[in-house]
Amino acid sequence: MSSSLSVSAVTAGYDAAPILKDISFDIQRGEFVALLGPSGCGKTTLLQVLSGFLPVQSGQIFVGDQEITRQPPERRDMAMVFQSYALWPHMTVFQNIAYALKLRRMDKTAIAQRVQEMLELVNLEGYEHRPVTALSGGQRQRVALARALAVQPSILLLDEPLSNLDARVRAVVRHEIKSLQKKLGFTAVMVTHDQEEAMSMADRIIILNQGRIEQAGSPQELYRNPQTSFVADFMGADNRLSGLVRQSYDGLHLYLGEHCEPVVLNSPLDEGAVDVRFRSEEIQLSTDASASGLRGEVLQNAYLGQSYRHTVQLGETTCLIDHPEPLAEGTHVSVTLPADVLHIFPARKQAA
Ligand SMILES: Nc1ncnc2c1ncn2[C@@H]1O[C@H](COP(=O)(O)OP(=O)(O)OP(=O)(O)O)[C@@H](O)[C@H]1O
């Protein structure tokens, strides 16, 4: 598969100080890529650079083998969908979708036909004469999607397209965008700060941290094999403990605190202070006082449906750990930490 979009050593910002620093990545034709990261890390700025609304300070951008670094937005073969829909409120659904086609001087019959096709694609047949102000959020985002796809872009840029929708509608529109992308085969780059959304929609995720790429890979790679503490945190391993890795005569051990048997490590790691990450649902809580794990005390619990998520004081840290039954505030617990669910990083690599 040829590369659809190629970004090479891009640095960009709004004034002399760059927001994006030395960003490079390739996206294959037909690939769905999510740009994931916390607020302010530069996701929207990167989308602005890709779409041509913000010039680069240095670096190059290619679509196929054509360099588009200095091309204006309308010459990039891209379309954009915004969080706020950005529809023209004084226009009907038809007029919104037809607008860019008129600018391209398409003839009337062809426009009517294209708009109809788009309405069918996004399941809004019969809505063409409605003012967009008379639509729900989910319907408005479908119109925005239809408007963007009407120009048949090879690349669709989506800036938090689901953030303004409530949870149920979000799940439906999420599925619709994904299946449209598979059906029509366009390349998609979507900004999100939601790990679950990125994992469920994207073929590949690029995680940004303070304007740099922290890690890029498939959802499975990032979930199972985060390379930094920051990525582990972002991929749901948001509990954090400090530990010490030491080599002894019978192997490599992780020390997490008093009363806690050292955890035997199977993969190679440098000795020294480490940052240990784990997911709430992958750790066992025990009320057995003789158990050998980390000792802690329950502060509160919250019902999740399948289980209860407990806030547990572990020494100076609090962690969130699941248990099938609710344990009352003040319950003494021990926490077993199997090596295979721990993500361990040298403490110096801590990013947050
Ligand atoms: N128009 C602008 N002028 C100056 N600085 C800006 C402008 N827009 C964004 N910034 C700054 O650039 C940085 C990155 O912002 P950006 O909007 O790209 O982040 P983001 O990852 O999309 O965040 P969010 O998830 O909150 O939308 C922030 O520090 C922000 O304050």
Ligand as a Chemical Component Dictionary entry (heavy atoms), coordinates in Angstrom:
data_LIG
# 
_chem_comp.id                   LIG 
_chem_comp.type                 NON-POLYMER 
_chem_comp.pdbx_formal_charge   0 
_chem_comp.three_letter_code    LIG 
# 
loop_
_chem_comp_atom.comp_id 
_chem_comp_atom.atom_id 
_chem_comp_atom.alt_atom_id 
_chem_comp_atom.type_symbol 
_chem_comp_atom.charge 
_chem_comp_atom.model_Cartn_x 
_chem_comp_atom.model_Cartn_y 
_chem_comp_atom.model_Cartn_z 
_chem_comp_atom.pdbx_ordinal 
LIG N1  N1  N 0 -4.419 30.256 18.096 1  
LIG C1  C1  C 0 -3.481 30.002 19.009 2  
LIG N2  N2  N 0 -2.564 30.954 19.340 3  
LIG C2  C2  C 0 -1.597 30.716 20.256 4  
LIG N3  N3  N 0 -1.454 29.546 20.924 5  
LIG C3  C3  C 0 -2.333 28.574 20.635 6  
LIG C4  C4  C 0 -3.391 28.745 19.679 7  
LIG N4  N4  N 0 -4.103 27.593 19.619 8  
LIG C5  C5  C 0 -3.531 26.723 20.491 9  
LIG N5  N5  N 0 -2.469 27.310 21.107 10 
LIG C6  C6  C 0 -1.588 26.684 22.103 11 
LIG O1  O1  O 0 -0.986 25.552 21.502 12 
LIG C7  C7  C 0 -0.900 24.470 22.418 13 
LIG C8  C8  C 0 -1.529 23.243 21.809 14 
LIG O2  O2  O 0 -2.899 23.493 21.601 15 
LIG P1  P1  P 0 -3.842 22.465 20.805 16 
LIG O3  O3  O 0 -5.186 23.127 20.659 17 
LIG O4  O4  O 0 -3.152 22.017 19.583 18 
LIG O5  O5  O 0 -3.915 21.267 21.848 19 
LIG P2  P2  P 0 -4.868 20.006 21.864 20 
LIG O6  O6  O 0 -3.992 18.841 22.121 21 
LIG O7  O7  O 0 -5.702 19.976 20.629 22 
LIG O8  O8  O 0 -5.738 20.318 23.139 23 
LIG P3  P3  P 0 -7.309 20.075 23.432 24 
LIG O9  O9  O 0 -7.472 18.577 23.593 25 
LIG O10 O10 O 0 -7.524 20.822 24.704 26 
LIG O11 O11 O 0 -8.065 20.643 22.248 27 
LIG C9  C9  C 0 -1.569 24.937 23.711 28 
LIG O12 O12 O 0 -0.565 25.337 24.606 29 
LIG C10 C10 C 0 -2.393 26.125 23.265 30 
LIG O13 O13 O 0 -2.499 27.067 24.299 31 
# 
loop_
_chem_comp_bond.comp_id 
_chem_comp_bond.atom_id_1 
_chem_comp_bond.atom_id_2 
_chem_comp_bond.value_order 
_chem_comp_bond.pdbx_ordinal 
LIG N1  C1  SING 1  
LIG C1  N2  SING 2  
LIG C1  C4  DOUB 3  
LIG N2  C2  DOUB 4  
LIG C2  N3  SING 5  
LIG N3  C3  DOUB 6  
LIG C3  C4  SING 7  
LIG C3  N5  SING 8  
LIG C4  N4  SING 9  
LIG N4  C5  DOUB 10 
LIG C5  N5  SING 11 
LIG N5  C6  SING 12 
LIG C6  O1  SING 13 
LIG C6  C10 SING 14 
LIG O1  C7  SING 15 
LIG C7  C8  SING 16 
LIG C7  C9  SING 17 
LIG C8  O2  SING 18 
LIG O2  P1  SING 19 
LIG P1  O3  DOUB 20 
LIG P1  O4  SING 21 
LIG P1  O5  SING 22 
LIG O5  P2  SING 23 
LIG P2  O6  DOUB 24 
LIG P2  O7  SING 25 
LIG P2  O8  SING 26 
LIG O8  P3  SING 27 
LIG P3  O9  DOUB 28 
LIG P3  O10 SING 29 
LIG P3  O11 SING 30 
LIG C9  O12 SING 31 
LIG C9  C10 SING 32 
LIG C10 O13 SING 33 
# 
